[in-house]
Each structure stands twice: as structure tokens, then as C-alpha cells.
Amino acid sequence: MDDGDDLLDRVQELEVRVAFQEDLLSTLNGDVADLHRTVAKLREELFRATQSLEGLRGLLNEDPSVEPPPPHY
């Protein structure tokens, strides 16, 4: 009978461990999904910032003679 109780205790301990692992896995899965969305948003923002920077570089490197004179001339 003692061996049966020991086996039952071991099985219950394993069931508890599996339950905790399933909960942890679910939590981590949610965290990874959130991080994936965050990375996607950051990539999009970086792309837009890069595009803006390239546009500004283009404006800075333009030939000044192409720019119209100020209104007071």
C-alpha cells in the first residue's frame, strides 16, 4: 500500500508541474505575440523615419540656385 501511495504522490506532483508549465507556456506565448506586434510597429516607424530622413537629405543637397529667391528680393 505504501508503494501505491508513493506512486500516487509522484503522479500528482507531475500533474501539478505540468499544469504550471502549461500556464507558463501560455503566458510566454502571449508575451511573444505582444513583442512581435511591438517589433512590427517599430519596424514601420523606423521605415517612416528613414524615408523622412532621406527626403530631408535630398532637400539639403539640392542646388541652391534651383530654390526660388526669398519674397523680399
N, C-alpha and C positions, 0 to 999 in steps of 0.2 A: 504494500500500500504506500510505503514511503517513496518508492520509485515512481509511482503514479502521480503522487503529489508534486514531486520534483519535476517531472516531465510537464505537468500542467502549469507549474510556475514558470518554467522556461518558455513554454508556448505563449503564455500570457505576456511575458516580458518581450518576446519577439513581436507580438501583436502591437504592444504599446510603442515599440521602436518604429515599426512600420507606419503606424498612424502619425507619429511625429515627423518621420521622413516624408510622408505624403503631404503633410501640411507645409513643411519647409519647402518642398519642391513646388508646391502651388504658389507659395509666397514668392519664391525666387523667379518663377515663370512670369508672374505679374511684374516684378521689378525689371526683368529683362525686356519685357514688352514696353514698359514705360521708357526705359533707356533707349530702346530702338526708336520710339517716336521722338524723343528728345534729340537724338543724333540726326534724324532725318530733318527736323526743324532747323538745327544748327547748320547742317549742310546747305539747306536752302538759303538761310541768312548769309552764310559765307559766300555763296554764289552771287547773291544780290549785291553784297558789299564789294566783291571783286569786280562785278560789272560796273558799279558806280565808280570805283577807283580807276578802272580802265577808261571810263568816259572822262573823268577829271584829268587824267594824264593826257588824253587826246586834246583837251582844251588848253592845257598848259603848254603843249608842244606845237600848237598851231602857229602859223606865220602871223606875226603881229600886224603886218600890212593888210591882211585879209579882214581884220577886225575894223568895223566902222569907227570913225572918229567920235569922240565924246560930243554931246549936244552943244557945248559951249564954243565949238570951233565953227 
